[in-house]
Amino acid sequence: MWTDSRSSTTRAVVAAPEHEGVPNQPTSNGTDLLEQAAPWLGADGSSRSVLPTHAGANATASENPVVHASGDAVTQTDEHGTLAADAGIGQFDTVALRDSMALALPFADELGFAIYAHLFAERPELRELFPAGMAVQRSRLIGALLHIVGNIDNSTELVPYLKALGRDHRKFGVITGHYASLGSAFILGFRDVLGSQWTERHERAWIDAYDAVATMMIAGADEDAVISPPWWDGEVVFHRRVLHDVAVLQVRPHTTYPYRPGQYCSLMTPRRPRMWRPYSLASAPRDDGLLEFHVRAVGAGWVSSSLVWRTEPGDFLRLGAAQGKDLASPRSERDLLCICAGTGVAPVLAAMQELEARQDGRRVHIFYAGQDRERLYALPLLESIGVRYRRLTVVPVVSPEGTQDRSPDVMGNVVSSYGDWRQHDIYVAGQTHMVQSTVDRLRAQGVTDQQITFDDYGIG
């Protein structure tokens, strides 16, 4: 439990001689977790707001923590951080939450193990909701905890995130009655990992926060249940490998599937039961209802390899609800900059199809990276859109001849050398290094974080 007015041009930029990003595979090493927590961690890895030490600080909490998570609103009042009242869920001890998370961060893997061990010990029947391999699940759990703790005092960000998380968990078969057991497992897992560093204040803060977080997730699930199924079944009607390791799939869902260009959804193949992996939708909503996905087989990736090498027309997939940002929102008036590599082009294609269809007035620049032109499998489609949508400029970024692809490595330099992007909405998708270096260069140029949306597809 618990994604210019000039004619369309294409100009190849030759980069000096990293491997292509891993599509939709989360990263889970310690460096990634520290970077995610960086806004509220000090330079030494501790919380920026350190709890005072005092006699009797160590936990003497009850043997079995009481976590309600019933869906009723929880209100906790003290002098620390606040989650807006419009969420229906009062105030929290932000200092204690971030301090305990900072203490546990070096032991993130152990914390994930401990939480699920306690959950399955208390509720063994829940084990069947999860895949045989739990590494990705544990990584996502810790990532979610970091996001929640990092935004516990930012209701504008946190409330929609929690409601979306609750909606998404419907596809796993999670129901309201499961949340209390997971909350108890959280507390016991933190106790195991932190030992004497775990205090009564930490425990009270997490119980209060978890009850409120679960309340919002349950509310999101309940709202979604009125209008949507927990998942969609879809038939694969088209499958073609466009490169030796990249396949394009078209899927017909059993009923209307609502989404917007730029969003992604989780897929599950019957060949890999209970293993859900997120993939971006590669086409704008179509009259025939078909959905398109671009998948790259990643090393020993169980789901991606199955989708590329073993899936064929007539097979069925299961789809979770669409999530993520609308890249083609008609409410935005900013010009658009898209920076992508590999299958990161998929959501860009979806956005361009919609912008073309309504002949949107915005100018769009796309920088599309690959080792060579052959790897730029979607370039002909982008160029054809540019013929009809004259506000589009496409810039292919390729490496010189050689065995290594360095095009993503220099993408930030290429993009920043092309112009001033401070008045643009910006989308970045590709491998970790490309995303990080590009975002850093954009920030140095004066682009704000509010303008940037990015999908980090992993390290390779």
C-alpha positions as CSV (number, residue, x, y, z in Angstrom):
1,M,0.0,0.0,0.0
2,W,0.7,3.1,0.2
3,T,4.9,9.9,-13.3
4,D,8.2,30.9,-32.2
5,S,6.6,32.2,-34.9
6,R,9.3,30.6,-37.0
7,S,8.4,27.6,-39.1
8,S,8.9,24.2,-37.5
9,T,12.6,23.4,-37.8
10,T,14.7,20.4,-37.1
11,R,18.4,20.9,-36.6
12,A,20.7,18.2,-35.3
13,V,23.0,19.3,-32.5
14,V,26.1,17.0,-32.3
15,A,27.1,16.3,-28.7
16,A,30.5,15.3,-27.4
17,P,30.7,11.4,-26.9
18,E,25.4,8.3,-20.9
19,H,23.2,5.7,-21.4
20,E,19.6,6.1,-22.1
21,G,17.3,6.7,-19.2
22,V,15.3,3.8,-17.7
23,P,11.7,4.4,-18.6
24,N,9.4,4.7,-15.6
25,Q,11.6,2.8,-13.1
26,P,12.0,4.5,-9.7
27,T,15.4,5.0,-8.2
28,S,16.0,4.0,-4.6
29,N,19.6,4.5,-3.7
30,G,20.6,6.5,-0.7
31,T,21.7,9.5,-2.7
32,D,18.3,9.8,-4.4
33,L,16.6,9.7,-1.0
34,L,18.9,12.4,0.4
35,E,18.2,14.6,-2.6
36,Q,14.5,14.2,-2.2
37,A,14.8,15.2,1.5
38,A,17.3,18.0,0.9
39,P,14.9,20.9,1.3
40,W,14.3,20.0,5.0
41,L,17.6,18.3,5.8
42,G,20.7,20.1,7.1
43,A,24.1,19.7,5.6
44,D,25.0,16.9,7.9
45,G,21.9,14.9,7.0
46,S,19.9,15.8,10.2
47,S,16.7,17.7,10.3
48,R,17.0,21.5,9.9
49,S,14.8,21.7,13.0
50,V,16.4,19.4,15.6
51,L,14.4,18.4,18.6
52,P,15.8,19.5,22.0
53,T,17.3,16.7,24.1
54,H,15.9,16.4,27.6
55,A,15.5,13.9,30.4
56,G,12.9,11.3,29.7
57,A,13.0,11.8,25.9
58,N,13.2,8.1,25.0
59,A,10.0,6.4,24.2
60,T,8.0,4.7,26.9
61,A,5.0,4.3,24.6
62,S,2.4,1.6,24.8
63,E,3.2,-1.8,23.4
64,N,0.6,-1.5,20.7
65,P,0.2,1.9,19.1
66,V,-3.4,3.0,18.5
67,V,-3.9,4.3,15.0
68,H,-7.5,5.0,14.1
69,A,-7.4,5.8,10.3
70,S,-11.2,5.4,10.1
71,G,-11.8,8.1,7.6
72,D,-13.1,10.6,10.2
73,A,-11.3,13.9,10.3
74,V,-8.6,14.3,12.9
75,T,-7.7,17.6,14.5
76,Q,-4.5,18.0,16.5
77,T,-3.5,21.4,17.8
78,D,0.0,22.6,18.9
79,E,2.5,25.2,18.1
80,H,4.1,23.4,15.2
81,G,3.5,23.1,11.4
82,T,-0.1,23.2,10.0
83,L,-2.1,21.6,7.3
84,A,-4.9,23.9,6.1
85,A,-8.3,23.6,7.7
86,D,-10.0,23.2,4.4
87,A,-8.4,19.7,4.3
88,G,-10.4,18.9,7.5
89,I,-7.2,17.8,9.3
90,G,-5.7,20.3,11.7
91,Q,-2.0,20.8,12.8
92,F,1.0,18.6,13.2
93,D,4.4,18.4,15.0
94,T,6.4,19.1,11.9
95,V,9.7,19.2,13.9
96,A,9.2,15.7,15.3
97,L,8.1,14.2,12.0
98,R,11.1,15.6,10.1
99,D,13.6,14.8,12.9
100,S,12.5,11.1,13.1
101,M,12.5,10.8,9.3
102,A,16.0,12.3,9.2
103,L,17.2,9.8,11.8
104,A,15.6,6.9,9.8
105,L,16.8,7.9,6.4
106,P,20.2,6.2,6.6
107,F,18.3,3.0,7.3
108,A,15.6,3.4,4.7
109,D,15.8,-0.2,3.4
110,E,15.5,-1.5,6.9
111,L,12.6,0.7,7.6
112,G,10.7,-0.6,4.6
113,F,11.4,-4.2,5.5
114,A,10.3,-3.6,9.1
115,I,7.0,-1.9,8.2
116,Y,5.9,-4.6,5.8
117,A,7.1,-7.4,8.2
118,H,4.8,-6.0,10.9
119,L,1.9,-5.5,8.5
120,F,2.1,-9.0,7.2
121,A,2.5,-10.4,10.7
122,E,-0.7,-8.7,11.8
123,R,-2.6,-9.2,8.6
124,P,-1.1,-12.1,6.6
125,E,-4.0,-12.0,4.2
126,L,-2.7,-8.7,2.9
127,R,0.4,-10.3,1.5
128,E,-1.6,-11.4,-1.6
129,L,-2.1,-7.8,-2.6
130,F,1.6,-7.4,-3.2
131,P,4.1,-8.8,-5.8
132,A,6.5,-11.6,-4.9
133,G,9.4,-9.1,-5.2
134,M,9.0,-6.2,-2.8
135,A,12.0,-4.0,-3.6
136,V,10.1,-1.5,-5.8
137,Q,7.2,-1.4,-3.3
138,R,9.5,-0.6,-0.4
139,S,11.3,2.1,-2.5
140,R,7.9,3.7,-3.3
141,L,6.8,3.6,0.3
142,I,9.9,5.4,1.5
143,G,9.6,7.9,-1.3
144,A,6.0,8.6,-0.4
145,L,6.9,9.1,3.3
146,L,9.6,11.6,2.3
147,H,7.2,13.5,0.1
148,I,4.6,13.7,2.8
149,V,7.0,14.8,5.5
150,G,8.6,17.3,3.2
151,N,5.2,18.9,2.4
152,I,3.4,18.4,5.7
153,D,3.1,22.1,6.1
154,N,2.1,22.8,2.5
155,S,-1.6,21.8,2.1
156,T,-1.7,23.1,-1.5
157,E,0.8,20.4,-2.5
158,L,-0.1,17.7,0.0
159,V,-3.8,17.4,0.0
160,P,-4.1,16.7,-3.8
161,Y,-1.2,14.3,-3.5
162,L,-2.8,12.3,-0.7
163,K,-6.2,12.2,-2.5
164,A,-4.5,11.0,-5.7
165,L,-2.6,8.4,-3.7
166,G,-5.8,7.1,-2.2
167,R,-7.4,6.9,-5.6
168,D,-4.4,5.0,-7.0
169,H,-4.5,2.5,-4.2
170,R,-7.9,1.3,-5.2
171,K,-6.3,-0.7,-8.0
172,F,-4.4,-2.8,-5.4
173,G,-7.6,-3.7,-3.7
174,V,-7.0,-1.5,-0.6
175,I,-10.0,-0.7,1.5
176,T,-10.7,1.6,4.5
177,G,-10.2,-1.3,6.9
178,H,-6.6,-1.8,5.9
179,Y,-5.3,1.6,6.8
180,A,-5.3,1.1,10.6
181,S,-3.1,-2.0,10.3
182,L,-0.6,-0.2,8.1
183,G,-0.5,2.7,10.6
184,S,0.4,0.4,13.4
185,A,3.1,-1.2,11.2
186,F,4.6,2.3,10.6
187,I,4.9,3.0,14.3
188,L,6.4,-0.5,15.0
189,G,8.8,-0.2,12.1
190,F,10.1,3.2,13.3
191,R,10.5,1.7,16.8
192,D,12.5,-1.2,15.4
193,V,14.8,0.9,13.3
194,L,15.4,3.9,15.6
195,G,15.5,2.0,18.9
196,S,16.4,4.4,21.8
197,Q,16.3,7.4,19.4
198,W,12.6,7.0,19.0
199,T,10.8,9.2,21.5
200,E,7.3,9.6,22.8
201,R,7.0,12.9,20.9
202,H,8.0,11.1,17.7
203,E,5.3,8.5,18.3
204,R,2.6,11.0,19.1
205,A,3.5,13.0,16.0
206,W,3.4,10.0,13.7
207,I,0.1,8.7,15.1
208,D,-1.6,12.1,14.6
209,A,-0.1,12.6,11.2
210,Y,-0.9,9.1,10.0
211,D,-4.5,9.4,11.1
212,A,-4.9,12.6,9.1
213,V,-3.0,11.3,6.1
214,A,-5.1,8.2,6.0
215,T,-8.2,10.3,6.3
216,M,-7.3,12.2,3.1
217,M,-6.4,9.1,1.2
218,I,-9.7,7.4,2.2
219,A,-11.5,10.6,1.1
220,G,-9.8,10.5,-2.3
221,A,-10.6,6.8,-2.7
222,D,-14.3,7.3,-1.7
223,E,-14.7,10.3,-4.1
224,D,-13.2,8.3,-7.0
225,A,-15.3,5.3,-6.3
226,V,-18.4,7.3,-7.2
227,I,-17.2,8.0,-10.7
228,S,-14.6,5.5,-11.7
229,P,-13.8,1.8,-11.4
230,P,-10.7,0.8,-9.4
231,W,-9.0,-0.3,-12.6
232,W,-9.6,-0.7,-16.3
233,D,-9.0,-3.9,-18.3
234,G,-7.8,-3.2,-21.8
235,E,-7.1,-5.4,-24.9
236,V,-3.8,-4.9,-26.8
237,V,-4.9,-4.3,-30.4
238,F,-1.5,-3.2,-31.8
239,H,2.1,-4.1,-30.9
240,R,5.2,-3.2,-32.9
241,R,8.8,-2.9,-32.0
242,V,10.1,0.4,-33.4
243,L,13.6,-0.4,-32.1
244,H,15.1,-3.6,-30.9
245,D,14.3,-2.7,-27.3
246,V,11.4,-0.3,-27.7
247,A,7.8,-1.3,-28.5
248,V,4.7,0.8,-29.3
249,L,1.4,-0.6,-27.9
250,Q,-2.1,0.4,-28.5
251,V,-4.7,-0.7,-26.0
252,R,-8.5,-0.6,-26.1
253,P,-10.0,-0.2,-22.6
254,H,-13.2,-1.9,-21.7
255,T,-14.9,1.4,-20.9
256,T,-14.1,5.1,-21.4
257,Y,-10.7,5.9,-19.9
258,P,-10.4,9.6,-18.9
259,Y,-7.0,11.3,-19.1
260,R,-5.1,14.3,-20.3
261,P,-2.0,14.6,-22.5
262,G,1.1,14.4,-20.4
263,Q,-0.4,12.1,-17.8
264,Y,0.7,8.5,-17.1
265,C,-0.9,5.4,-15.7
266,S,0.2,2.2,-14.0
267,L,0.1,-1.0,-16.1
268,M,-0.1,-4.6,-15.0
269,T,0.4,-7.6,-17.3
270,P,-1.1,-11.0,-16.3
271,R,2.4,-12.4,-16.9
272,R,3.7,-10.4,-13.9
273,P,0.8,-10.5,-11.4
274,R,0.5,-7.6,-8.9
275,M,3.6,-5.8,-10.5
276,W,2.4,-2.4,-11.5
277,R,4.7,-0.1,-13.4
278,P,3.9,3.5,-14.6
279,Y,4.0,4.4,-18.3
280,S,3.2,7.7,-20.0
281,L,0.3,7.9,-22.4
282,A,1.8,8.7,-25.8
283,S,-1.3,10.0,-27.6
284,A,-4.0,12.6,-27.0
285,P,-7.5,11.3,-26.2
286,R,-8.9,9.8,-29.4
287,D,-12.4,9.4,-30.8
288,D,-11.9,5.6,-31.0
289,G,-10.8,5.4,-27.4
290,L,-7.4,3.7,-28.1
291,L,-4.5,4.4,-25.7
292,E,-0.9,4.3,-26.8
293,F,2.2,3.5,-24.8
294,H,5.9,3.5,-25.6
295,V,7.9,0.9,-23.6
296,R,11.6,0.2,-23.5
297,A,12.8,-3.1,-22.2
298,V,15.1,-2.3,-19.3
299,G,17.8,-4.9,-18.3
300,A,16.1,-7.5,-16.1
301,G,12.9,-5.4,-15.8
302,W,10.2,-8.0,-15.4
303,V,7.3,-5.8,-16.6
304,S,9.0,-3.8,-19.3
305,S,10.6,-6.9,-20.8
306,S,7.3,-8.7,-20.8
307,L,5.6,-5.8,-22.5
308,V,8.2,-5.5,-25.2
309,W,9.1,-9.1,-26.0
310,R,6.1,-11.3,-25.0
311,T,3.0,-9.1,-25.4
312,E,1.0,-9.4,-28.6
313,P,-2.4,-8.3,-30.0
314,G,-5.2,-10.1,-28.1
315,D,-3.5,-9.9,-24.8
316,F,-5.1,-8.0,-21.9
317,L,-3.5,-5.5,-19.6
318,R,-4.9,-3.9,-16.4
319,L,-4.7,-0.1,-16.1
320,G,-4.8,2.2,-13.1
321,A,-6.2,5.7,-13.1
322,A,-4.4,8.4,-15.0
323,Q,-2.1,10.7,-12.9
324,G,0.2,13.6,-13.5
325,K,0.1,17.0,-15.1
326,D,-1.8,18.1,-18.2
327,L,0.9,19.4,-20.5
328,A,-1.6,20.8,-23.0
329,S,-3.9,22.6,-20.6
330,P,-5.9,25.2,-22.5
331,R,-5.7,27.3,-19.3
332,S,-2.0,28.0,-19.8
333,E,-0.9,30.9,-22.0
334,R,2.8,30.3,-21.6
335,D,4.9,29.0,-24.5
336,L,6.1,25.4,-23.9
337,L,9.6,24.0,-23.8
338,C,9.9,20.2,-23.8
339,I,13.2,18.4,-23.2
340,C,13.2,14.6,-23.6
341,A,15.3,11.5,-24.3
342,G,14.3,8.0,-25.2
343,T,10.7,7.1,-24.4
344,G,10.4,10.3,-22.5
345,V,9.1,11.6,-25.9
346,A,5.8,9.8,-25.3
347,P,4.0,12.4,-23.2
348,V,5.4,15.1,-25.5
349,L,3.8,13.5,-28.5
350,A,0.5,13.4,-26.7
351,A,0.7,17.1,-25.9
352,M,1.6,18.0,-29.4
353,Q,-1.2,16.0,-30.9
354,E,-3.7,18.0,-28.8
355,L,-2.1,21.4,-29.4
356,E,-2.1,20.7,-33.1
357,A,-5.7,19.6,-33.1
358,R,-6.9,22.8,-31.6
359,Q,-4.3,24.9,-33.3
360,D,-3.2,26.4,-30.0
361,G,-1.5,29.8,-30.2
362,R,1.5,28.8,-28.0
363,R,5.0,28.3,-29.4
364,V,6.6,25.0,-28.6
365,H,10.3,24.1,-28.6
366,I,11.2,20.4,-28.3
367,F,14.8,19.2,-27.6
368,Y,14.9,15.4,-28.3
369,A,18.0,13.4,-27.4
370,G,19.4,10.1,-28.7
371,Q,22.6,8.4,-29.4
372,D,22.0,8.7,-33.1
373,R,19.0,9.5,-35.4
374,E,18.0,5.9,-35.4
375,R,17.3,6.1,-31.7
376,L,15.1,9.1,-32.4
377,Y,12.3,6.8,-33.4
378,A,9.6,9.5,-32.9
379,L,11.3,12.2,-34.9
380,P,9.4,11.6,-38.2
381,L,6.1,12.0,-36.3
382,L,7.2,15.2,-34.6
383,E,8.3,16.6,-37.9
384,S,5.0,15.7,-39.5
385,I,3.2,17.5,-36.7
386,G,5.5,20.5,-37.3
387,V,4.4,20.7,-40.9
388,R,0.8,21.3,-39.7
389,Y,1.6,23.2,-36.5
390,R,3.9,26.0,-37.6
391,R,4.7,27.2,-34.1
392,L,6.7,24.0,-33.3
393,T,10.5,23.9,-33.4
394,V,12.1,20.5,-33.0
395,V,15.9,20.2,-32.2
396,P,17.3,16.7,-32.3
397,V,20.3,16.3,-30.0
398,V,22.6,13.4,-31.0
399,S,26.0,12.0,-30.1
400,P,28.9,11.5,-32.5
401,E,29.7,8.0,-33.5
402,G,30.8,5.7,-30.7
403,T,29.5,3.2,-28.2
404,Q,28.4,5.6,-25.5
405,D,25.4,8.0,-25.7
406,R,26.4,11.4,-24.3
407,S,23.5,13.4,-25.7
408,P,21.6,13.4,-22.4
409,D,24.8,14.4,-20.7
410,V,25.0,17.7,-22.5
411,M,21.4,18.5,-22.9
412,G,21.4,21.2,-20.3
413,N,24.2,23.1,-22.1
414,V,22.4,22.7,-25.4
415,V,19.1,24.0,-24.1
416,S,20.6,26.9,-22.2
417,S,22.6,28.0,-25.2
418,Y,19.4,28.3,-27.4
419,G,17.7,31.1,-25.5
420,D,15.9,32.5,-22.5
421,W,13.3,30.2,-21.1
422,R,12.1,32.2,-18.1
423,Q,8.7,32.8,-19.7
424,H,8.0,29.2,-20.6
425,D,6.3,26.2,-19.1
426,I,8.9,23.5,-19.1
427,Y,8.7,19.7,-19.2
428,V,11.8,17.5,-18.8
429,A,11.8,13.6,-19.2
430,G,14.7,11.2,-19.3
431,Q,17.4,9.6,-17.4
432,T,18.4,10.9,-13.9
433,H,21.6,12.7,-15.0
434,M,19.9,14.5,-17.9
435,V,17.0,15.6,-15.8
436,Q,19.1,16.8,-12.9
437,S,21.7,18.7,-15.0
438,T,19.0,20.3,-17.3
439,V,16.9,21.4,-14.3
440,D,20.0,22.8,-12.6
441,R,20.9,24.8,-15.8
442,L,17.4,26.1,-16.1
443,R,17.3,27.2,-12.5
444,A,20.7,29.0,-13.0
445,Q,19.0,30.9,-15.9
446,G,16.3,32.1,-13.5
447,V,13.6,29.6,-14.3
448,T,11.4,29.0,-11.2
449,D,10.5,25.5,-9.9
450,Q,6.9,26.4,-10.4
451,Q,7.5,26.5,-14.2
452,I,9.2,23.0,-14.4
453,T,7.6,19.6,-14.5
454,F,9.9,16.6,-14.8
455,D,9.7,12.8,-15.0
456,D,12.9,11.1,-13.8
457,Y,13.1,7.7,-15.6
458,G,16.1,6.4,-13.5
459,I,19.8,5.9,-14.0
460,G,19.9,3.5,-16.9
